[in-house]
Structure formats: structure tokens, C-alpha cells
Amino acid sequence: MKVAIRYFTKSKKGNTEKIARFVSETIDVEALDVTHPLEEDVDQLLLINAMYAFDVDKAIKDFLENNASKIKCLININSSASGSSTYKSVKKVADKYNIPMSEKEFHTAASWIFINKGRPNADDFKRLEDFLKEVVVNG
């Protein structure tokens, strides 16, 4: 099974990038930011992102539009300080470009200023590890 990891962050805090590095190390696949297009078809794209102003960033939308034909299944992994998942926003874009998207997602709280201090934490990363074992192995 061919798996790719792409992420987007504009935060100086680095929560999304920490999550991307953890996913990369856990499944032994290089995590690249969304400025790197997919070079080949992938069975699963693990898209790691965060909520910005109640939506996903335009960079995520552009990446999905430009790589839609290469993605067999999109899996959303996200964090936010607000507690809101990006699933609906990403699904809307995936549907627009006919990208199949898993109903399974991983979402966790993220720290921002004084909100959710210390998140994601060890418990969040353990949940993410369990999620990856279930999703990447079993599709």
C-alpha cells in the first residue's frame, strides 16, 4: 500500500508540524508540507492540518485540487485550539474534487496562547499511534 503524508501549518507554535513528525516516525513515511505535490498515485493520503479562522487554509484546498486524481483515500488528521475539527471543511473540498475520504479521522486539542496548554500531549500521541495502527494497516 502506498501512503503519503502532507501537512500545512502557519503557526509558530508548531503543533501541526509536531504531529506530522510523529506520524512520519510512526509509519516510516516522510512527511512533506503541501508545497510538495504528489509524485505518484497513493492509496492513502494522510493530510495533517489545523483550523484557521473556522476553516482550513487555502493551501490545503489548492493542494487537494492539484493532486485530486492521485488520491485513492484521504485521511484527515487535525488539531485546533478551538476544539473544532477540520473534517467538514476538508470533506467539502474532497467532495468538490471527487476525492474519496475516510470517515475515520484523528482530531486533538492544540495549545495556543493560554488555551489547551501542553497539548498535544503524551496521551494525544498515544491515541494517534493507535489510530494510525488501525487506519494505515486496515485502510
Stockholm file with secondary structure:
# STOCKHOLM 1.0

chainA/1-139         MKVAIRYFTKSKKGNTEKIARFVSETIDVEALDVTHPLEEDVDQLLLINAMYAFDVDKAIKDFLENNASKIKCLININSSASGSSTYKSVKKVADKYNIPMSEKEFHTAASWIFINKGRPNADDFKRLEDFLKEVVVNG
#=GR chainA/1-139 SS CCEEEEECCCCSSCHHHHHHHHHHHHHTCCEEETTSCCSSCBSEEEEEEECBTTBCCHHHHHHHHHHGGGBSCEEEEEEESSSCCSHHHHHHHHHHTTCCEEEEEEEEECCBTTBTTTCSCHHHHHHHHHHHHHHHHHC
#=GC SS_cons         CCEEEEECCCCSSCHHHHHHHHHHHHHTCCEEETTSCCSSCBSEEEEEEECBTTBCCHHHHHHHHHHGGGBSCEEEEEEESSSCCSHHHHHHHHHHTTCCEEEEEEEEECCBTTBTTTCSCHHHHHHHHHHHHHHHHHC
//
